[in-house]
Amino acid sequence: MRFLRQSLVGVFLAFLTLGLLIVAVQMISGAVQDVLTRDNQTPEARERIFAVSVRAAEPETVTPYLEAFGQIQSRRRLELRAALGGRVVSLADDFEDGGTVTAGELLVELDPADMQSALDRAKSDLLDAQFEERDAERSLLLAQDELKSAEAQAELRDRALQRQQDLQTRGVGAAASVEEAELAATSAHQAVLARRIALAQAESRVDQATTLFARARIALEGAERDLEDMTIHAGFDGTLTEVTLVEGRLVAANEKLAELVDPNALEVAFRVSTAQYVRLLDAQGGLISAPVTVSLEVTGTDLIAKGQISRDSGAAGEGQTGRLIYARLDDAPGFKPGDFVTVSVEEQPLENVVRLPSSVLDAAGNVLVLGPDDRLEPLAVQLIRRQGDEVLLRGEGLEGREVVIGRTPLLGSGVRVRPLRVEASTEIDPGMVELSDEKRAQLVAQVEASEGMSQTDKDQVLGQLSEAKVPAALVRRLDDNRAGG
């Protein structure tokens, strides 16, 4: 019995093992069959959805700006030149490059000895002319008196002749007496003629004396001017540049000694393209007085000045393109003539334009907008202006649409996306940012602790940091200095 029971258990286990083997073979065979037939089956398609940032296209009125590079120059410049040659005997204490002078201040004095001698001779000649004029006037009076005397004598001779002729007519006079009276009258008339000639000569002498006196006075005035030209005075308050003069040097006539510039009458000259120039014209074709902002980047701070356009050049310039424009600066502390600066000009406002990041626009002039079922659609737009990293657009059907910003090559027409809506910024401001209270306090502390900045530069930077908006370049520079320090 025991043997039979063990035999039955063994047979049962054998059949169970065989069954398990059969099941395993079937499972392996099915798996191999699935692998062999999997390439012939079409996989189930799944659409990929991209997350994109979109912004609503809202038309607005924007005041665009253009940027150019220009050079600071002074509107008042005076070349100091020597009108006459001579030796420099005296120089002002401030007569040096960068010296500040006031209007009327004596700057240069040349040796006045020769000019003083010429002035003395001119004064002497004027006295001689005055004496000659008085002598000629006295001679004229005497000539007039002699003429009157001769005319009176001739009149007496004429009356004597008349009496002799009357006596001869009555038969009581002699012919010899009549002839003698005629000869006396003729001599008297001859004397009158001689006195008239003398009077004419006296009058001519008076005229010559008057002319001589006028010439002597002109010579005296010229000598006085020459003596004044031996000293050079400042025409206005300003700063001296290009000074090459030293005391004791001989200078030639019309030699340039220095140049006087007015540091408070500055302007900036900058060149723009013809297309940019057209945008600065009004309806009548005149240049608008657009506001300008001039900035000069220096270590640790920015020099900024305001002004407005005053005029443009009369010609394009030989070998130049575009137009040269001049803008008068209101107050420009720290700027010097010759500085190379960046100029930002406010153009005329543009109405009904959409301001978006420049990444929304492709090479064909299309943008991607959000369509039904969150699928993208291309929309043709017109590029009005580029403003740094932003563009100003117009287009039919653009208003109110949600435009994709930060587009990539994976995005195109018909692609389904998951929109991430971004609020639009409020204004275009070239290079101006708003700081948080913590950031502002950090920058102020950094400037106050700086040892490489002068107190004047610190005051100017702190003044800029106290404004509501701060130049972005200044913030970047301070951050770079902190990172590098």
C-alpha positions as CSV (number, residue, x, y, z in Angstrom):
1,M,0.0,0.0,0.0
2,R,2.8,2.3,0.9
3,F,4.4,1.6,-2.4
4,L,1.3,2.2,-4.4
5,R,0.6,5.6,-2.6
6,Q,4.2,6.8,-3.4
7,S,3.8,5.7,-7.0
8,L,0.6,7.6,-7.5
9,V,2.1,10.8,-5.9
10,G,5.1,10.5,-8.3
11,V,2.8,10.0,-11.3
12,F,0.8,13.1,-10.2
13,L,3.8,15.3,-9.8
14,A,5.1,14.1,-13.2
15,F,1.9,15.1,-15.0
16,L,1.8,18.4,-13.1
17,T,5.4,19.2,-14.2
18,L,4.5,18.3,-17.8
19,G,1.5,20.5,-17.7
20,L,3.5,23.4,-16.4
21,L,6.1,22.9,-19.1
22,I,3.4,22.9,-21.8
23,V,2.0,26.2,-20.4
24,A,5.5,27.8,-20.3
25,V,6.1,26.7,-23.9
26,Q,2.9,28.2,-25.0
27,M,3.6,31.5,-23.2
28,I,7.1,31.8,-24.7
29,S,5.7,30.9,-28.1
30,G,3.0,33.6,-27.9
31,A,5.6,36.2,-26.7
32,V,7.9,35.4,-29.6
33,Q,4.9,35.6,-32.0
34,D,4.0,39.0,-30.7
35,V,7.5,40.4,-31.1
36,L,7.6,39.0,-34.7
37,T,4.3,40.6,-35.7
38,R,4.7,43.9,-33.8
39,D,6.5,45.8,-36.6
40,N,3.6,45.2,-39.0
41,Q,1.1,47.0,-36.7
42,T,0.5,50.8,-36.9
43,P,1.2,52.5,-33.5
44,E,-1.5,54.7,-32.1
45,A,-0.9,58.4,-33.0
46,R,-0.6,60.9,-30.1
47,E,-0.6,64.7,-30.7
48,R,2.1,66.7,-29.0
49,I,1.0,69.9,-27.2
50,F,3.5,72.8,-26.7
51,A,3.4,75.3,-23.9
52,V,3.8,78.8,-25.3
53,S,3.7,82.4,-24.0
54,V,1.1,84.6,-25.6
55,R,0.2,88.3,-25.3
56,A,-2.9,90.1,-26.3
57,A,-2.4,92.6,-29.2
58,E,-3.7,95.9,-27.8
59,P,-3.4,98.9,-30.2
60,E,-2.1,102.1,-28.5
61,T,-0.4,105.4,-29.1
62,V,3.3,105.0,-28.8
63,T,6.1,107.7,-28.9
64,P,9.0,105.9,-30.6
65,Y,12.6,106.9,-30.3
66,L,15.7,106.6,-32.4
67,E,19.2,106.3,-31.2
68,A,22.3,107.7,-32.8
69,F,25.9,108.6,-31.9
70,G,27.0,112.3,-31.8
71,Q,29.7,114.6,-30.6
72,I,29.4,117.5,-28.1
73,Q,30.4,120.9,-29.3
74,S,30.1,124.5,-28.1
75,R,27.8,127.0,-29.8
76,R,30.1,129.9,-28.8
77,R,33.8,129.6,-29.8
78,L,36.3,132.4,-30.1
79,E,39.8,132.1,-31.7
80,L,42.3,134.3,-29.8
81,R,44.6,135.7,-32.5
82,A,47.3,138.4,-32.5
83,A,46.2,141.3,-34.7
84,L,49.8,142.6,-34.8
85,G,53.1,140.9,-34.3
86,G,55.2,141.4,-31.2
87,R,56.8,140.0,-28.1
88,V,54.7,138.6,-25.3
89,V,55.4,140.5,-22.1
90,S,52.6,139.4,-19.9
91,L,50.2,136.5,-19.6
92,A,47.2,136.0,-17.3
93,D,47.5,133.5,-14.5
94,D,44.6,131.5,-16.0
95,F,46.0,131.6,-19.5
96,E,46.5,127.8,-19.8
97,D,44.8,124.9,-21.3
98,G,41.5,124.4,-19.3
99,G,41.8,127.8,-17.6
100,T,38.6,129.5,-16.7
101,V,38.4,133.2,-17.6
102,T,35.7,135.9,-17.3
103,A,34.5,138.4,-19.9
104,G,36.8,141.4,-20.3
105,E,39.7,139.8,-18.5
106,L,43.2,140.7,-19.8
107,L,44.7,137.5,-21.2
108,V,47.8,138.5,-23.3
109,E,49.8,141.6,-23.5
110,L,52.4,142.3,-26.2
111,D,55.2,144.8,-26.1
112,P,53.5,148.1,-26.7
113,A,56.6,150.3,-27.2
114,D,56.5,150.6,-31.0
115,M,52.7,151.1,-31.0
116,Q,53.1,153.8,-28.2
117,S,55.7,155.6,-30.3
118,A,53.3,155.5,-33.3
119,L,50.5,156.8,-31.2
120,D,52.7,159.7,-30.0
121,R,53.6,160.6,-33.6
122,A,50.0,160.5,-34.6
123,K,49.1,162.9,-31.7
124,S,51.9,165.2,-32.9
125,D,50.7,165.1,-36.4
126,L,47.2,165.9,-35.2
127,L,48.4,169.0,-33.4
128,D,50.2,170.1,-36.5
129,A,47.0,169.6,-38.5
130,Q,45.1,171.7,-35.9
131,F,47.7,174.5,-36.1
132,E,47.5,174.5,-39.9
133,E,43.7,174.6,-39.8
134,R,43.7,177.6,-37.5
135,D,46.4,179.4,-39.6
136,A,44.4,178.7,-42.8
137,E,41.2,180.1,-41.2
138,R,43.1,183.3,-40.1
139,S,44.6,183.6,-43.6
140,L,41.1,183.3,-45.0
141,L,39.8,186.1,-42.8
142,L,42.7,188.4,-43.9
143,A,42.0,187.5,-47.6
144,Q,38.4,188.4,-47.2
145,D,39.3,191.7,-45.6
146,E,41.8,192.6,-48.3
147,L,39.2,191.8,-50.9
148,K,36.7,194.1,-49.3
149,S,39.3,196.8,-49.1
150,A,40.2,196.4,-52.8
151,E,36.6,196.5,-53.8
152,A,36.1,199.7,-51.9
153,Q,39.1,201.3,-53.5
154,A,37.9,200.2,-56.9
155,E,34.5,201.7,-56.2
156,L,36.2,205.0,-55.3
157,R,38.2,204.9,-58.6
158,D,35.0,204.3,-60.5
159,R,33.4,207.3,-59.0
160,A,36.4,209.5,-59.7
161,L,36.4,208.3,-63.4
162,Q,32.7,209.2,-63.5
163,R,33.4,212.7,-62.3
164,Q,36.1,213.3,-64.8
165,Q,33.9,212.1,-67.6
166,D,31.0,214.4,-66.4
167,L,33.5,217.4,-66.4
168,Q,34.7,216.6,-69.9
169,T,31.1,216.4,-71.1
170,R,30.5,220.0,-69.7
171,G,33.7,221.1,-71.4
172,V,35.6,222.0,-68.3
173,G,37.6,218.8,-67.9
174,A,40.8,217.7,-69.7
175,A,41.2,214.6,-71.7
176,A,44.4,213.7,-69.8
177,S,42.6,213.7,-66.5
178,V,40.0,211.3,-67.9
179,E,42.7,209.0,-69.1
180,E,44.5,209.1,-65.8
181,A,41.2,208.3,-63.9
182,E,40.5,205.4,-66.3
183,L,44.0,204.0,-65.7
184,A,43.5,204.3,-61.9
185,A,40.1,202.5,-62.1
186,T,41.6,199.7,-64.2
187,S,44.4,199.2,-61.7
188,A,41.8,199.1,-58.8
189,H,39.8,196.4,-60.7
190,Q,43.1,194.5,-61.3
191,A,43.8,194.6,-57.5
192,V,40.3,193.3,-56.8
193,L,40.9,190.4,-59.1
194,A,44.2,189.6,-57.4
195,R,42.5,189.7,-54.0
196,R,39.8,187.3,-55.2
197,I,42.6,184.9,-56.4
198,A,44.2,185.2,-52.9
199,L,40.8,184.5,-51.3
200,A,40.3,181.4,-53.4
201,Q,43.8,180.2,-52.4
202,A,43.0,180.8,-48.8
203,E,39.7,178.9,-49.1
204,S,41.6,176.0,-50.7
205,R,44.2,176.1,-47.9
206,V,41.4,175.8,-45.4
207,D,40.0,172.8,-47.2
208,Q,43.4,171.2,-47.3
209,A,43.9,171.9,-43.7
210,T,40.5,170.3,-42.9
211,T,41.4,167.2,-44.9
212,L,44.8,167.1,-43.2
213,F,43.2,167.3,-39.8
214,A,40.8,164.5,-40.7
215,R,43.6,162.3,-41.9
216,A,45.6,163.0,-38.8
217,R,42.6,162.1,-36.6
218,I,42.1,158.9,-38.6
219,A,45.8,158.0,-38.1
220,L,45.5,158.7,-34.4
221,E,42.4,156.4,-34.1
222,G,44.3,153.7,-36.0
223,A,47.3,154.1,-33.7
224,E,45.0,153.9,-30.7
225,R,43.5,150.7,-32.1
226,D,46.9,149.2,-32.8
227,L,47.9,150.0,-29.2
228,E,44.7,148.3,-28.0
229,D,45.4,145.3,-30.2
230,M,48.6,144.7,-28.2
231,T,46.4,143.4,-25.5
232,I,43.9,140.5,-25.9
233,H,40.8,140.3,-23.6
234,A,38.3,137.5,-23.1
235,G,35.1,138.1,-25.1
236,F,32.9,136.1,-22.7
237,D,33.1,133.8,-19.7
238,G,34.5,130.5,-20.9
239,T,37.4,128.0,-20.8
240,L,40.6,128.2,-22.8
241,T,41.8,125.3,-25.0
242,E,44.6,124.7,-27.5
243,V,47.0,127.1,-25.6
244,T,50.5,127.0,-27.0
245,L,51.8,130.5,-25.9
246,V,54.5,131.2,-23.4
247,E,55.8,134.5,-22.0
248,G,58.6,136.1,-24.0
249,R,57.7,134.5,-27.3
250,L,57.6,136.4,-30.6
251,V,54.2,136.1,-32.3
252,A,53.3,136.9,-35.8
253,A,50.3,138.9,-37.0
254,N,47.1,136.8,-37.1
255,E,48.8,133.9,-35.3
256,K,46.4,131.7,-33.3
257,L,47.2,131.9,-29.6
258,A,44.4,129.9,-28.1
259,E,40.6,129.1,-28.4
260,L,37.9,130.2,-26.0
261,V,34.8,128.1,-25.6
262,D,31.7,128.6,-23.6
263,P,31.1,125.4,-21.6
264,N,27.5,126.5,-20.8
265,A,26.4,126.8,-24.4
266,L,26.7,123.2,-25.6
267,E,25.0,121.3,-28.4
268,V,25.3,117.9,-29.8
269,A,25.8,117.1,-33.5
270,F,24.6,113.7,-34.7
271,R,24.0,112.1,-38.1
272,V,20.9,110.1,-38.9
273,S,19.8,108.2,-42.1
274,T,17.6,109.9,-44.6
275,A,14.7,107.6,-43.6
276,Q,15.1,108.6,-39.9
277,Y,15.4,112.3,-40.9
278,V,12.0,112.1,-42.7
279,R,10.4,110.8,-39.5
280,L,11.5,114.0,-37.8
281,L,9.7,116.3,-40.3
282,D,6.3,117.8,-39.7
283,A,3.4,118.1,-42.2
284,Q,5.0,121.3,-43.7
285,G,8.4,119.6,-44.2
286,G,10.1,121.5,-41.3
287,L,12.3,119.9,-38.7
288,I,10.4,119.4,-35.4
289,S,11.9,120.5,-32.1
290,A,12.0,117.0,-30.8
291,P,13.3,116.3,-27.2
292,V,16.6,114.6,-27.1
293,T,18.5,112.8,-24.3
294,V,22.3,112.7,-24.4
295,S,24.2,110.1,-22.3
296,L,27.9,109.6,-21.8
297,E,29.0,106.3,-20.2
298,V,31.9,106.8,-17.7
299,T,33.3,104.6,-15.0
300,G,30.7,104.1,-12.2
301,T,28.1,106.5,-13.5
302,D,26.3,108.0,-16.5
303,L,26.3,111.7,-17.5
304,I,22.8,112.5,-18.9
305,A,21.6,115.8,-20.3
306,K,18.3,116.9,-21.9
307,G,17.8,119.2,-24.9
308,Q,15.9,119.6,-28.1
309,I,16.6,119.7,-31.8
310,S,17.4,123.2,-33.1
311,R,18.5,122.8,-36.7
312,D,20.0,120.6,-39.4
313,S,22.9,121.1,-41.7
314,G,22.5,122.9,-45.0
315,A,24.1,120.1,-47.0
316,A,24.6,116.4,-46.7
317,G,28.4,116.8,-46.7
318,E,31.0,115.6,-49.2
319,G,31.2,111.8,-49.1
320,Q,28.6,111.6,-46.4
321,T,25.1,110.1,-46.3
322,G,22.0,111.0,-44.3
323,R,21.6,114.3,-42.5
324,L,23.5,116.1,-39.8
325,I,21.3,117.4,-37.0
326,Y,22.1,119.7,-34.2
327,A,20.4,119.7,-30.8
328,R,20.8,122.4,-28.2
329,L,21.4,121.2,-24.6
330,D,19.7,122.9,-21.7
331,D,22.0,122.0,-18.9
332,A,24.9,119.6,-19.4
333,P,27.2,119.5,-16.3
334,G,30.2,117.3,-16.8
335,F,30.1,117.3,-20.6
336,K,33.0,118.8,-22.6
337,P,33.3,119.7,-26.3
338,G,34.5,116.7,-28.2
339,D,32.8,114.1,-26.1
340,F,31.4,111.1,-28.1
341,V,27.9,110.5,-26.8
342,T,24.7,108.5,-27.4
343,V,21.7,110.5,-28.5
344,S,18.1,109.3,-28.0
345,V,15.5,111.4,-29.9
346,E,11.8,111.2,-29.3
347,E,9.9,110.9,-32.6
348,Q,6.3,111.9,-33.4
349,P,3.7,109.7,-31.7
350,L,2.3,106.7,-33.7
351,E,-1.3,105.9,-33.3
352,N,-3.0,102.5,-33.4
353,V,0.1,100.4,-33.3
354,V,0.7,97.1,-31.4
355,R,3.9,96.9,-29.4
356,L,5.3,93.3,-29.0
357,P,8.7,91.7,-28.5
358,S,10.7,91.3,-31.7
359,S,10.7,87.5,-31.3
360,V,7.1,87.4,-32.5
361,L,8.0,88.3,-36.1
362,D,9.5,85.9,-38.6
363,A,11.4,86.6,-41.8
364,A,8.3,86.6,-43.9
365,G,6.6,89.3,-41.8
366,N,4.1,87.0,-40.1
367,V,3.2,86.4,-36.5
368,L,1.5,83.3,-35.0
369,V,-1.8,83.9,-33.3
370,L,-4.0,81.7,-31.2
371,G,-6.9,80.2,-33.1
372,P,-9.8,78.0,-32.3
373,D,-9.1,74.9,-30.2
374,D,-5.8,76.5,-29.2
375,R,-4.2,75.9,-32.5
376,L,-1.8,78.4,-34.1
377,E,-2.5,80.5,-37.2
378,P,-0.1,82.7,-39.2
379,L,-1.2,86.3,-39.6
380,A,0.5,88.8,-42.0
381,V,1.4,92.1,-40.3
382,Q,3.2,95.4,-41.2
383,L,6.4,96.3,-39.4
384,I,6.2,100.0,-38.5
385,R,9.3,100.4,-36.3
386,R,11.9,98.5,-34.4
387,Q,12.6,99.7,-30.9
388,G,15.4,97.8,-29.3
389,D,14.1,94.4,-28.5
390,E,10.5,95.3,-29.4
391,V,8.6,96.0,-32.6
392,L,5.7,98.2,-33.5
393,L,3.2,96.4,-35.7
394,R,-0.1,97.0,-37.6
395,G,-2.2,94.4,-39.3
396,E,-5.7,93.6,-40.4
397,G,-7.3,91.4,-37.8
398,L,-4.4,91.8,-35.3
399,E,-6.4,93.8,-32.7
400,G,-7.4,91.6,-29.8
401,R,-5.7,88.5,-31.0
402,E,-3.3,86.6,-28.7
403,V,0.2,86.5,-30.3
404,V,2.9,84.0,-29.6
405,I,6.0,85.5,-28.1
406,G,9.3,83.6,-27.9
407,R,8.5,81.4,-30.9
408,T,10.7,78.5,-31.8
409,P,11.2,76.4,-35.0
410,L,8.9,73.7,-33.6
411,L,5.9,76.1,-33.7
412,G,3.9,76.5,-36.9
413,S,0.5,76.7,-38.5
414,G,-1.9,74.2,-37.0
415,V,0.2,73.3,-34.0
416,R,-1.9,72.8,-30.8
417,V,-0.5,74.7,-27.8
418,R,-1.1,75.3,-24.2
419,P,-1.2,79.2,-23.9
420,L,0.6,80.9,-21.0
421,R,-0.8,84.4,-21.0
422,V,1.7,87.3,-20.3
423,E,0.7,90.9,-19.4
424,A,2.0,93.7,-21.7
425,S,4.3,96.3,-20.3
426,T,2.9,99.8,-19.9
427,E,5.4,101.9,-21.9
428,I,8.5,102.0,-24.0
429,D,11.4,103.5,-22.1
430,P,14.9,103.3,-23.6
431,G,17.2,102.3,-20.9
432,M,15.2,103.2,-17.8
433,V,14.1,100.7,-15.2
434,E,12.2,100.8,-11.9
435,L,13.9,99.5,-8.8
436,S,12.5,97.8,-5.8
437,D,13.2,99.3,-2.4
438,E,15.6,96.5,-1.5
439,K,17.5,96.9,-4.8
440,R,17.7,100.6,-4.5
441,A,19.0,100.5,-0.9
442,Q,21.6,97.9,-2.0
443,L,22.9,100.1,-4.8
444,V,22.9,103.2,-2.6
445,A,25.0,101.4,0.1
446,Q,27.4,100.1,-2.7
447,V,27.9,103.7,-4.0
448,E,28.4,105.2,-0.5
449,A,31.0,102.5,0.3
450,S,32.9,102.8,-2.9
451,E,36.5,104.1,-2.5
452,G,37.3,104.6,-6.2
453,M,34.6,107.3,-6.8
454,S,35.0,110.9,-6.1
455,Q,32.5,112.7,-3.9
456,T,31.1,114.6,-6.9
457,D,30.5,111.3,-8.8
458,K,28.9,109.8,-5.7
459,D,26.5,112.7,-5.4
460,Q,25.5,112.5,-9.1
461,V,25.0,108.7,-8.9
462,L,23.0,109.0,-5.7
463,G,20.8,111.7,-7.3
464,Q,20.1,109.3,-10.2
465,L,19.3,106.5,-7.8
466,S,16.8,108.7,-6.0
467,E,14.7,109.1,-9.1
468,A,11.6,106.9,-9.8
469,K,13.3,105.4,-12.8
470,V,17.0,104.7,-13.1
471,P,19.2,104.3,-16.2
472,A,19.5,100.5,-16.9
473,A,23.1,101.0,-18.0
474,L,23.9,102.5,-14.5
475,V,22.3,99.5,-12.8
476,R,24.2,97.0,-14.9
477,R,27.5,98.8,-14.4
478,L,27.0,98.9,-10.6
479,D,26.1,95.2,-10.6
480,D,29.2,94.4,-12.7
481,N,31.4,96.3,-10.4
482,R,30.0,94.5,-7.4
483,A,30.5,91.1,-9.1
484,G,34.0,92.0,-10.2
485,G,34.9,93.4,-6.7
